Amino acid sequence: MSKEKVFTDANFQNEVLASKQPVLVDFWAEWCGPCRMLGPVVERIAEANAGRIVVGKMNVDENPNTPAQYGIQGIPTIILFQNGQPAGQLVGYQSQDKIQKAIDEIAPR
């Protein structure tokens, strides 16, 4: 079972911005090849950081408002949120190590 949440324009405020824990949001789309490559990496990140951060995905085609609000131009884009604010952003396919390093910077073990 996947540990990732599904974020939408409707639940973004409650699930991401109001979260007590840091939140990693993977902005993606079905047609995006690099997004599909990043999917399993994000799943491993969710498993490796369970209980420490919230990990989820937002389909930019189904939820256009939130990506527009954060100026997302290219996907995949990962934004780390802490206390309701963007705390880090990675654009394009990323290695698990690079994503983990960004998480460790905002949520030390």
Secondary structure, DSSP 8 states (H G I E B T S, - for coil): ----EE--TTTHIIIIIT-SS-EEEEEE-TT-HHHHHHHHHHHHHHHHTTTTSEEEEEETTT--HHHHHTT--SSSEEEEEETTEEEEEEES---HHHHHHHHHHHS--
